[in-house]
Amino acid sequence: MNKEDFNIFVKTVVQQLLDMYENKNDARFSKKTSPTEFEKLVVEASKMVIEKNGYACSIDYVEGGHAFPDIVYNFGDSKYGIEVKSSTNANSPDNSWTVLGNSILGSTRIDVDDTHIVYIKVNKNGCFINHARYEDSVSDVVVTHSPRYKINLAQSPEESFFARSGISYKKIKESDDPIGLVTSYFREQGETAWWIAESTPATIRTWNEIDEVTKKEILSKAYLLFPELIYSSGSTKYKRLAKWLVANYSIVDSSLRDRFTAGGRIDLKIGNVEYARLPRIYETFRNIVEDFKKQVIEMPIEELNKYWTAYSSEVDDCSARINYWLDIVNSHLAKNKQSETEIDYLNALIAKINWP
């Protein structure tokens, strides 16, 4: 049995199911039927097709099991699977074929040569059955309690998530870090993927709900990873920071700007030198500069590379990091024709730190 033959096999199973519903008026195709009962209907139809066509095939199916795919067909030289999805929403339109698929982690996955999906939908207009190759039907990756595939049986294979991303279904299945693969893809598209993980608090918080130690940690990391907080005056300067706060700390803050710049301008001194009318963000930075130093020294290079896209880590040490950061900030401040006072103050503050 090859993939093309199995595709024909699945079509025949679907035709058998439709015959059971349309011609034999099987009462089990109803809004009261459970997902497990629909799986059993697919198994029953499969057995009819196998017997009628003389296939040498055994079926592995555990009622109420949680394996993926739900039903495995062993043809001796090959194994294939059918994942059964069902909906009994009376108000759902019969032209919608979207449904959540399995977790991309694949912790309950059974190794098969290919998987198809059979979707049985019962609504106020009757019973409808559709099928497609599983890989071709994945339209996106979404989050419930874990990253899951979103399925759309009405789309073409060229519209699938795998076709768009260039990441094959096989590569994700065989990867030791499937979430990392998908996260990297979204990052390359300029988007931020957020998954509930052990390192991310599961409850959404505001800035005022976190302790002072965590606030300092966040601010020091933010200044390091997002130097635009200092040099940019545009309305989008907090865009990357806001996404990072959600992804790493589950923090949503409607007053994010005020954490850095509330209060207008201020006069600051380093030694006997006074720097007049600096933006308030420099005072905020000065207050956590020792924590900033700690982050410069200890931040994992993998984390830096996510946000410092032009940083060369061939020679990665404290000096290389702070010089890279300063070059970015100073060059943008100069380009934006901002006050030389800001550049002088920042360089003096960094020079005052006792670097290793």
MIZAPA-769478 format. One record per residue (C-alpha): x negated, y, z. Coordinates in steps of 0.02 Angstrom, whole numbers, padded with zeros to 5 digits, always signed. Each point is the difference from the previous one (the first is absolute). Layout:
N
XYZ/...
END
This chain:
356
+00000+00000+00000/-00075+00167-00053/+00061+00175+00043/+00101+00020-00159/+00087-00166+00030/+00038+00047+00180/+00077+00162-00060/+00118-00103-00108/+00033-00113+00149/+00051+00150+00108/+00115+00065-00138/+00084-00170-00005/+00022+00000+00190/+00082+00172-00010/+00116-00061-00138/+00047-00146+00112/+00038+00118+00143/+00108+00109-00113/+00091-00155-00060/+00033-00051+00180/+00073+00172+00035/+00091+00040-00162/+00062-00169-00060/+00012-00102+00158/+00061+00142+00110/-00118-00051+00140/+00064+00090+00155/-00176+00009+00074/-00039+00150-00112/+00085+00121+00119/-00035+00150+00110/+00004-00116+00151/-00143-00109-00062/-00161+00015+00099/-00173+00022-00078/-00044-00178+00050/+00157-00067-00085/-00048+00091-00159/-00172-00082+00008/+00085-00170+00015/+00106+00041-00153/-00159+00033-00100/-00074-00165+00062/+00160-00090-00051/+00000+00078-00173/-00185-00041-00019/+00031-00184+00038/+00137-00003-00132/-00118+00074-00130/-00140-00120+00047/+00114-00151-00013/+00086+00057-00161/-00165+00035-00090/-00102-00143+00073/-00135+00109+00080/-00128-00090+00108/+00015+00123+00143/+00019-00002+00188/+00070+00147+00099/-00072+00064+00163/+00127+00101+00096/+00022+00029+00187/+00171+00066+00047/-00018+00159+00102/-00188+00003-00029/-00100+00159-00024/-00125-00057-00131/-00031+00095-00160/+00061-00052-00124/+00159-00077+00072/+00002-00149-00118/-00153-00090-00070/+00008-00112-00153/-00136-00132-00015/-00018-00061-00179/-00153-00108+00039/-00128+00100-00099/+00068+00168+00058/+00101+00088+00134/+00122+00143-00024/+00115+00096+00114/+00166+00090+00006/+00032+00137+00127/+00186+00019+00031/+00073+00171+00038/+00183+00036+00032/+00115+00145+00038/+00181+00002+00055/+00022+00188+00009/+00175+00034-00064/-00045+00179-00048/-00163-00033-00092/+00011+00030-00189/-00020-00153-00107/-00130+00088-00109/-00125+00021+00142/-00130-00137+00017/-00117+00073+00131/-00040-00093+00161/-00141-00014+00126/-00124-00139-00032/-00126-00086+00112/-00142+00078+00100/-00158+00036-00099/-00097-00086+00140/+00072-00166-00058/-00020-00084+00169/+00135-00130-00041/-00047-00023-00183/-00009-00171-00082/-00127-00015-00141/+00091-00026-00166/-00046+00031-00182/+00136+00130-00024/+00155+00064+00087/+00169+00056-00066/+00138+00089+00093/+00185-00044-00011/+00115+00136+00064/+00181-00042+00038/+00111+00150+00032/+00182-00002+00054/+00098+00162+00005/+00175+00062-00032/-00022-00030-00186/-00046-00183+00017/-00158-00105+00006/-00153+00045-00103/-00161-00098-00019/-00165+00062-00071/-00176-00068-00007/-00175+00056-00047/-00181-00042+00027/-00042+00064+00175/-00162+00088-00048/+00085+00094-00142/+00140+00059+00116/-00105+00087+00133/+00035+00185-00024/-00088+00073+00151/-00070-00029+00175/+00105+00068+00142/-00001-00011+00190/+00124-00079+00119/-00088-00080+00147/-00144-00043-00117/-00048+00038-00181/+00120-00093-00115/+00030-00012-00185/+00151+00088-00073/+00083-00105-00134/+00095+00059-00155/+00059-00139-00114/+00060+00125-00130/-00173+00070-00040/-00120-00056-00135/-00168-00084+00044/-00089+00158-00060/+00090+00100+00136/-00058-00112+00143/-00108+00064+00141/-00141-00116-00055/+00003+00066-00178/-00001+00181+00063/-00134-00024+00131/-00116-00115-00097/-00005-00115+00153/+00056-00174-00047/+00120-00100+00107/-00132-00138+00004/-00131+00120+00069/+00114+00056+00141/+00049-00179+00041/-00182-00053+00013/-00064+00155+00090/-00055-00002+00182/+00062+00180+00012/+00154+00023-00111/+00055+00155+00095/-00170+00079-00032/+00017-00030-00187/+00171+00082-00009/-00051+00143+00116/-00152+00038-00109/+00110+00006-00155/+00120+00125+00080/-00148+00105+00059/-00069+00006-00178/+00169+00067-00054/-00014+00141+00127/+00128-00081+00114/-00010-00062+00179/+00059-00175+00041/+00060-00028+00177/+00021-00171+00076/+00044-00045+00178/-00158-00082+00066/-00077-00036+00168/-00102+00160-00009/+00150+00112-00038/+00130+00042+00133/+00168-00067-00054/+00098+00146+00072/+00003+00173-00081/-00064+00138+00115/-00018+00188-00003/-00158+00096+00047/+00069+00047+00170/+00027-00183+00044/-00184-00050-00006/-00130+00022+00136/-00140+00128-00002/-00137-00128-00030/+00088-00063-00156/+00030+00179-00059/-00187+00036+00009/-00040-00161-00091/+00123+00041-00139/-00059+00180-00020/-00184-00049-00008/+00033-00135-00129/+00112+00117-00099/-00133+00135-00015/-00127-00129-00058/+00107-00093-00126/+00094+00151-00068/-00119+00150-00015/+00135+00093-00096/+00077+00038+00169/-00137+00131+00020/-00030+00067-00174/+00172-00009-00081/+00131+00135+00016/+00128-00086-00112/+00166-00073+00054/-00057-00179-00038/-00152-00002+00116/+00091-00112+00125/+00067-00124-00128/-00135-00134+00021/-00005+00026+00188/+00188-00024+00018/-00006-00166-00093/-00151-00057+00100/+00087+00041+00165/+00150-00107-00047/-00105-00144-00068/-00123-00009+00146/+00093+00070+00151/+00185-00005-00047/+00008+00187+00036/+00119+00115-00091/-00019+00184+00045/+00109+00138-00071/-00119+00132+00072/-00162-00075-00063/-00069+00167-00059/+00015+00072+00175/-00118-00133+00072/-00140+00083-00097/+00041+00181-00040/+00132+00065+00121/-00038+00174+00063/-00075+00089-00150/-00181+00060+00015/-00125+00008+00142/-00174+00065+00044/-00125-00137+00045/-00179+00004+00065/-00149-00116-00014/-00136+00059+00116/-00009+00188-00018/+00071+00003-00175/+00183+00045-00021/+00101-00056-00150/+00151+00112-00022/+00174-00042-00061/-00024-00184-00037/+00151-00109-00040/+00062-00088+00157/-00047-00169-00076/-00183+00035+00045/+00044+00013+00184/+00093-00166-00009/-00152-00077-00084/-00120+00071+00131/+00104-00075+00141/-00022-00176-00067/-00172+00016-00080/-00080-00129+00117/+00135-00124-00048/-00031+00046-00181/-00184-00042+00024/+00049-00170+00071/+00106-00036-00154/-00140+00052-00119/-00114-00127+00085/+00123-00143+00027/+00127+00008-00142/-00008-00163-00101/-00064+00029-00175/+00151-00094-00069/+00114+00130+00076/-00103+00146-00065/-00002-00070-00176/+00190-00003-00004/+00003+00191+00012/-00174+00058-00050/+00014-00059-00179/-00161+00084-00059/-00107-00053+00148/-00147-00112-00042/-00026-00127+00138/-00166-00064-00068/-00085+00104+00134/+00128+00013+00138/-00053+00079+00163/+00054+00142+00112/-00099+00130-00098/+00072-00056-00168/+00176+00005+00067/-00005+00173+00078/-00092+00073-00150/+00132-00071-00117/+00139+00071+00108/-00082+00171+00013/-00035+00010-00187/+00184-00031-00037/+00063+00129+00123/-00128+00134-00040/+00016-00018-00188/+00189+00018+00008/-00009+00147+00119/-00121+00088-00117/+00104-00045-00154/+00156+00068+00079/-00093+00162+00040/+00041-00018+00183/-00093+00096+00132/-00185-00035+00017/+00034+00013+00185/+00091-00167-00007/-00147-00085-00086/-00125+00076+00122/+00104-00051+00151/+00025-00178-00059/-00185-00025-00040/-00050+00073+00168/+00123-00112+00093/-00060-00158-00090/-00183+00050+00027/+00032+00020+00187/+00053-00184+00016/-00133-00117+00066/-00001-00125-00143/-00089-00167+00018/
END
